[in-house]
Amino acid sequence: MLREINDRAAIDVLLREGPLTRSELEVAIGLSKPATAQLLTRLEQEDVVGKAGLRSGARGPRAQRWAVNGALGYVAAVDLTPRIADFVVADIAGAVLAEYQVPLPVHQGADVVGTFGEALGHVASAAGLSLPELANVVIGAQGAFDPRTGLLSSAPHIPGWLGFDVPARLSEELGIEVTIENDVNLVAVEEMSEGKAVGLDDFVLVWLSEGVGGAVVIGRRLLRGTTGGGGEIDWMRVPDPVSVDTGDQWPEAGARFGNLVDSPAVVRLAAAHGLTAETAWDAVALARRDGADGFLDDLARRVAGGVANLVAVADPQLVLLCGDTSRAGGEEFAARVAGRLHELVLPRTPVTVASVQGNAVRAGALQSALATARADVFGLVADGLATSELPLTAVPARTV
């Protein structure tokens, strides 16, 4: 049992840190030099690790490096949007082998399963693999996924994917384990792995872009809810606290949070302040350039009104703003939101902008696919999660 524990510790370190020398691994896992040497010999004989070149130093002989055998498994991840599907295939060590972007039909009546399978087969082939060689596929989609039924909801923008058990149908048709997850939840996964939420137990993430989304993490577990609707903050009812008349007629009970801070609503708010822009992020960038504090304060009030509900219930360690609008506002806008938030709730929760760059949805899907495969192959289970759940932490992928 101790040998197995040491082996898993060594594999975990090599996956997290990349190729290491024997002495570096010895320090990382706290074993003696002979024990580490025996461990490496054993894992090499079992084809779990292999030699990965030499590390040169300023003086003395060059040391042999060791790395996990990436050929022990392969995974795929997909960011599925109405405009394009972004695919990636990686080996179990996290090395990216192939990428592929393609528009897929999402309209009602389209053969979405067939076209998805063709695209997945294309990127697998580009990686030198066949579909059956993929251990699992994780899809990030703009909608709520009900784990009881396998159905997507809140996704009118991809109607062809509605009305059937998505993971079951894809798994059966492709012969591969397929998991589907809300896109903003996967951004939270990536932030936990590579961004500002590394090491945090509790945080909330608010996505502000063309639409609105959210993710809630408690004890390093995503709060999905019974029907998969956890974090769907778009539907929260909140008052509109802005200081100008935007021409909108909200219900007496208040407006939907999503209708207050999605791109069209922010554009209307900007127009009421005399700013002309086509998108929310353009409006925010223009306001920062021109010093339009009135607009930025009103928008911060709207955002804080929704975030306050999350903070009052979850009392998280951090609020992360992400998406195009948040990036356009930067830390300056995050500070405005924090100021308004602290007027509404007792916790002095910090507010900042998410740090992950690039396609965070696809990156989070890849992290989750890797964690699932590593649990199956190495017995490495992510923080406190059962293997049947979508893992939250994994090792960064490396492009080769």
C-alpha positions in Angstrom: 0.0 0.0 0.0 2.8 2.4 0.8 4.5 1.6 -2.5 1.2 2.4 -4.3 0.9 5.7 -2.3 4.4 6.7 -3.3 3.9 5.8 -6.9 0.7 7.9 -7.1 2.5 10.8 -5.4 5.3 10.6 -8.0 2.9 10.4 -10.9 0.9 13.4 -9.5 4.1 15.5 -9.2 5.3 14.6 -12.7 1.9 15.5 -14.2 1.8 18.7 -12.3 5.4 19.9 -12.8 6.3 18.2 -16.1 9.6 16.3 -16.6 11.9 16.2 -13.5 15.2 14.7 -12.6 15.5 12.0 -10.0 16.8 14.5 -7.4 14.0 17.0 -8.1 11.4 14.2 -7.7 13.1 13.0 -4.6 12.7 16.5 -3.0 9.1 16.9 -4.2 7.8 13.6 -2.8 10.1 13.4 0.3 11.7 10.0 -0.4 15.3 8.9 0.0 17.6 8.7 -3.0 17.5 4.9 -3.2 13.7 4.8 -2.7 13.2 7.3 -5.5 15.5 5.5 -7.8 13.7 2.2 -7.1 10.3 4.0 -7.7 11.4 5.3 -11.1 12.8 1.9 -12.1 9.5 0.3 -11.2 7.4 2.8 -13.0 9.6 2.6 -16.1 9.3 -1.1 -16.2 5.5 -0.7 -16.0 5.7 1.8 -18.9 4.1 4.5 -16.7 7.1 6.8 -17.0 10.0 7.2 -19.4 13.1 9.1 -20.0 12.5 12.6 -21.3 15.9 14.0 -22.2 18.7 15.5 -20.2 18.7 18.6 -18.1 21.9 20.6 -18.5 23.4 22.5 -15.6 26.1 25.0 -15.2 28.5 22.4 -13.8 28.8 18.7 -13.6 27.1 16.0 -15.6 23.7 16.5 -17.2 20.9 14.9 -15.2 18.3 12.5 -16.8 14.7 13.8 -16.7 11.6 11.6 -16.3 8.1 12.2 -17.5 4.7 10.4 -17.5 4.0 8.3 -20.6 1.4 10.3 -22.4 0.4 7.4 -24.6 -1.4 5.7 -21.7 -4.5 7.6 -22.6 -6.0 10.3 -24.8 -8.9 12.7 -24.3 -10.8 15.4 -26.2 -12.5 18.6 -25.2 -14.9 20.9 -27.0 -16.3 24.4 -26.7 -19.7 24.2 -28.4 -21.1 27.6 -29.4 -23.8 28.7 -31.9 -21.1 29.9 -34.3 -18.3 27.4 -34.0 -17.1 24.3 -32.2 -13.6 24.4 -30.9 -12.0 20.9 -30.5 -8.7 19.8 -28.9 -7.2 16.4 -28.3 -4.4 15.8 -25.7 -2.6 12.8 -24.3 -2.9 11.9 -20.6 0.2 13.9 -19.7 -1.6 17.0 -21.0 0.3 17.5 -24.3 -2.0 19.0 -26.9 -1.8 16.8 -30.0 -4.4 18.5 -32.4 -6.8 21.4 -32.5 -9.7 22.0 -34.9 -12.3 24.7 -35.2 -15.4 24.2 -37.4 -18.9 25.7 -37.7 -21.5 23.0 -36.8 -25.2 23.2 -37.6 -27.2 23.9 -34.5 -30.7 24.5 -36.0 -33.7 22.4 -35.2 -33.7 19.2 -37.3 -30.0 19.2 -38.1 -28.0 16.0 -37.7 -26.0 17.5 -34.8 -24.8 14.1 -33.5 -23.5 13.0 -36.9 -21.7 16.3 -37.7 -20.3 16.4 -34.2 -18.9 12.8 -34.7 -17.4 13.7 -38.0 -15.6 16.7 -36.6 -14.4 14.7 -33.6 -13.1 12.0 -35.9 -11.3 14.6 -38.0 -9.4 16.1 -35.0 -8.7 12.6 -33.6 -7.2 11.6 -37.0 -5.1 14.8 -37.0 -3.7 13.6 -33.7 -2.9 10.2 -35.2 -5.7 8.5 -33.3 -9.0 6.7 -34.0 -12.2 7.6 -32.1 -12.1 4.4 -29.8 -8.7 5.5 -28.5 -10.2 8.5 -26.8 -10.9 7.8 -23.2 -13.5 10.5 -22.8 -14.8 13.7 -24.3 -16.0 16.8 -22.3 -18.2 19.3 -24.0 -18.8 22.9 -22.8 -22.1 24.3 -23.9 -24.0 27.5 -23.4 -26.9 26.2 -21.4 -27.9 24.3 -18.2 -27.4 20.5 -18.3 -29.9 18.4 -16.2 -27.9 15.4 -15.0 -31.2 13.5 -14.3 -32.4 13.6 -17.9 -29.4 14.4 -20.0 -31.3 17.4 -21.4 -29.9 20.8 -22.1 -32.1 23.8 -21.2 -31.8 27.6 -21.3 -30.1 27.1 -24.7 -32.4 28.5 -27.5 -29.3 29.5 -29.4 -28.5 25.8 -30.1 -32.0 24.4 -30.7 -30.7 21.3 -32.5 -29.1 20.1 -29.3 -32.4 20.3 -27.3 -34.9 17.6 -26.6 -32.7 14.5 -26.2 -30.3 12.9 -23.7 -27.1 14.5 -25.1 -24.3 12.5 -23.3 -26.1 9.2 -23.6 -26.9 9.7 -27.3 -23.3 10.8 -28.2 -21.7 8.1 -26.1 -23.8 5.4 -27.8 -23.2 6.8 -31.3 -19.5 7.4 -30.9 -18.6 4.6 -28.6 -16.8 7.0 -26.2 -17.7 8.3 -22.8 -19.1 11.8 -23.3 -19.8 14.4 -20.7 -21.5 17.8 -21.2 -21.1 20.8 -18.8 -22.2 24.4 -18.7 -19.6 26.6 -20.3 -19.2 29.1 -17.3 -18.8 26.2 -14.9 -15.8 25.1 -17.1 -14.4 28.6 -16.9 -14.5 28.2 -13.1 -12.7 24.9 -13.4 -9.9 26.6 -15.4 -9.7 29.5 -12.9 -9.3 26.9 -10.1 -6.5 25.1 -12.1 -4.6 28.0 -13.6 -6.1 31.4 -12.5 -6.9 33.5 -9.5 -9.0 30.8 -7.8 -6.1 28.4 -7.3 -6.1 27.3 -3.7 -9.5 28.8 -2.9 -12.3 26.7 -1.5 -15.3 29.0 -2.1 -15.8 31.6 -4.9 -18.4 32.8 -7.4 -17.8 33.7 -11.0 -19.9 36.1 -13.0 -19.8 36.0 -16.8 -20.7 39.3 -18.5 -20.6 39.3 -22.3 -23.2 38.9 -25.0 -25.2 37.0 -22.4 -24.9 36.4 -18.7 -23.9 33.4 -16.7 -22.5 32.3 -13.4 -20.8 29.6 -11.4 -20.7 28.9 -7.7 -18.0 26.8 -6.1 -18.3 25.7 -2.5 -15.6 23.5 -0.9 -14.0 23.2 -4.3 -17.1 21.6 -5.8 -19.3 23.2 -8.4 -22.8 23.9 -7.1 -24.8 22.4 -10.0 -28.1 21.9 -8.2 -30.7 19.1 -8.6 -31.6 20.1 -12.2 -28.3 21.5 -13.2 -29.5 25.1 -12.7 -27.0 26.1 -10.0 -25.3 29.3 -11.0 -27.9 30.3 -13.6 -27.9 33.9 -12.3 -29.4 35.1 -15.6 -32.9 34.4 -14.1 -32.5 36.3 -10.8 -35.0 39.0 -10.1 -33.2 42.2 -9.1 -34.2 45.9 -9.0 -32.7 48.3 -11.5 -30.7 51.0 -9.6 -29.5 53.2 -12.5 -29.8 56.9 -12.3 -31.1 57.5 -15.9 -34.2 56.5 -17.9 -33.1 53.8 -20.4 -36.6 53.4 -21.9 -37.0 49.9 -20.5 -40.3 48.9 -18.8 -39.4 46.3 -16.1 -41.9 44.3 -14.1 -42.8 45.7 -10.7 -41.0 42.8 -9.1 -37.8 43.8 -10.8 -35.9 42.8 -13.9 -34.1 39.6 -14.7 -30.4 40.1 -13.9 -29.6 38.9 -17.4 -31.8 41.5 -18.9 -30.0 44.2 -17.0 -26.4 43.4 -17.8 -26.4 41.5 -21.1 -24.9 43.3 -24.1 -28.1 44.8 -25.5 -29.1 46.2 -22.1 -25.6 47.7 -21.5 -25.7 49.3 -25.0 -29.1 50.9 -24.1 -27.7 52.1 -20.8 -24.7 53.6 -22.5 -27.0 55.4 -25.0 -29.0 56.9 -22.1 -25.6 58.3 -20.9 -24.9 59.7 -24.4 -22.5 56.9 -25.5 -22.9 55.1 -28.8 -21.6 51.6 -29.1 -22.5 48.3 -30.7 -21.6 46.0 -27.9 -21.4 46.1 -24.1 -17.6 45.7 -24.2 -17.2 48.5 -26.7 -19.4 50.7 -24.5 -17.3 50.0 -21.4 -14.0 50.6 -23.3 -15.4 53.9 -24.7 -16.5 55.0 -21.3 -13.1 54.3 -19.7 -11.4 56.2 -22.5 -13.7 59.2 -22.2 -14.1 59.2 -18.4 -17.9 58.5 -18.5 -18.1 57.8 -14.8 -21.9 58.1 -14.7 -22.3 55.1 -17.1 -19.7 53.0 -15.4 -21.2 53.7 -11.9 -24.7 52.7 -13.1 -23.4 49.5 -14.7 -21.4 48.7 -11.6 -24.6 49.2 -9.5 -26.5 46.7 -11.8 -23.7 44.1 -11.6 -23.4 44.5 -7.8 -27.1 44.1 -7.4 -26.9 40.6 -8.8 -23.6 39.7 -7.2 -25.0 40.7 -3.8 -27.5 37.9 -3.9 -24.7 35.4 -4.4 -22.5 36.9 -1.7 -25.3 37.1 0.8 -26.0 33.3 0.4 -22.6 31.8 -0.2 -20.2 34.3 1.6 -17.4 33.3 -0.8 -13.7 34.2 -0.6 -13.7 35.9 -3.9 -15.9 37.2 -6.7 -14.5 36.8 -10.2 -15.8 38.8 -13.1 -15.1 37.3 -16.6 -16.3 37.6 -20.2 -15.8 40.3 -22.8 -17.5 43.1 -20.8 -15.5 42.4 -17.6 -12.3 42.3 -19.5 -13.1 45.6 -21.1 -13.7 47.1 -17.7 -10.6 45.6 -16.1 -9.7 46.0 -12.5 -10.9 49.6 -12.5 -14.4 48.4 -13.2 -14.1 45.5 -10.7 -13.2 48.1 -8.0 -16.4 50.0 -8.8 -18.4 46.8 -8.5 -16.7 46.0 -5.2 -17.6 49.5 -3.9 -21.2 49.1 -4.8 -21.4 45.5 -3.5 -20.0 46.5 -0.1 -22.9 49.0 0.2 -25.4 46.1 -0.1 -23.9 43.2 1.9 -22.0 42.7 5.1 -19.1 40.5 3.8 -16.2 42.6 2.3 -15.7 40.1 -0.4 -13.0 41.1 -2.9 -14.0 41.5 -6.5 -11.4 41.0 -9.3 -11.2 40.1 -13.0 -10.6 36.5 -14.0 -7.1 35.9 -15.2 -7.3 33.0 -17.6 -6.6 34.0 -21.2 -7.7 32.4 -24.5 -10.6 29.9 -24.7 -11.2 29.3 -21.0 -14.2 27.1 -21.7 -12.2 24.7 -23.9 -9.3 24.8 -21.4 -11.6 23.9 -18.5 -13.2 21.1 -20.5 -9.7 19.7 -21.2 -8.8 20.0 -17.5 -11.9 18.0 -16.6 -11.3 15.4 -19.3 -7.7 14.9 -18.1 -8.7 14.6 -14.5 -11.3 11.9 -15.3 -8.8 9.9 -17.4 -6.1 10.2 -14.7 -8.6 9.0 -12.1 -9.2 5.9 -14.3 -5.6 5.2 -15.2 -3.7 6.3 -12.2 -6.3 6.5 -9.4 -5.6 10.2 -9.0 -8.9 11.8 -7.8 -9.3 15.5 -7.8 -9.9 17.4 -4.6 -12.6 15.7 -2.6 -14.6 14.6 -5.7 -16.1 11.2 -6.5 -14.9 9.9 -9.8 -18.5 10.1 -11.1 -18.5 13.8 -10.8 -16.8 16.2 -13.2 -13.4 16.9 -11.6 -12.5 20.5 -10.8 -8.7 20.3 -10.7 -6.2 19.0 -13.2 -2.8 19.7 -14.7 -2.2 22.4 -17.3 -2.1 21.2 -20.9 1.1 21.7 -22.8 1.2 22.3 -26.5 3.7 20.3 -28.5 
